[in-house]
Amino acid sequence: MSAVKRVIFVCTDNTCLSNMAAAVFEGVRGEREIEVMSRGLVVLFPEPINQKAVAILTSHRLVLLADEAKPLESTDFIPGTLVLTMTGTEREQVKERFPDMPNIYTLREFAGRDGDITEPLGGTLADYGACYEHIDLFTKVAAEIIFKEEEQDDSAGM
C-alpha cells in the first residue's frame, strides 16, 4: 500500500463507531500529516452523534471531529486514502459503491484480526464503554501499522 494521506473510518449511520475510531486515531496521530475523517453509508440527514459515544469519548479526553453524521462520498477519496469500516458488510458496501477504491478493510482486518465491531444499540453506557475499548485497541494497532509504513517510506527516500 502506498503512503497513507487520509484515513476514513466508516460505519453505517456515522453516529457512533466511526466517530469513536476517528477520535482515537486523531488522538494518536501527533504531528503526522494524515487527515482523519468519519463517514457513514446511510446518512439521510445530518443526525447528531450518539450521546453515549460522546460521553465515552469525553471520559477519555478525546474530541469528536464532527458534531453530526456525514455520508461517504466520492469526493472524500484522494490518492493515499485508506478506508476502515467497522464490519465486513460495510466493507463490501463501500467496495460495491466505490469499485475503483483499492484500500478498503475492516478495522479488525487491517489490524490482523477477524470479526466485526458492532454498535451496542440500545445498550447501557457500560456497553458503549466496552465497545470503545475494542475500537481503541484496534484503532491504535492500525495506527501503528500506518505509522511504521510511513517511517519505512521516509527512510527509503533518504
Number of C-alpha atoms within 10 A of each C-alpha: 10 12 18 19 17 19 23 24 29 30 30 23 22 27 27 27 30 26 31 28 32 28 25 25 25 21 13 13 17 9 7 11 10 19 15 19 23 29 28 26 20 14 17 11 11 14 14 14 20 17 12 17 22 19 15 20 20 12 10 11 11 18 16 19 14 16 14 17 25 22 20 25 12 10 6 13 16 12 11 16 23 24 25 28 33 25 22 18 14 21 19 16 15 21 17 11 13 15 10 8 17 13 16 20 22 26 29 24 19 21 18 11 11 12 12 16 19 14 18 16 10 8 10 11 15 12 15 20 18 14 19 23 13 14 24 18 15 22 25 19 18 20 20 15 14 20 17 12 16 17 13 12 13 11 9 8 7 5
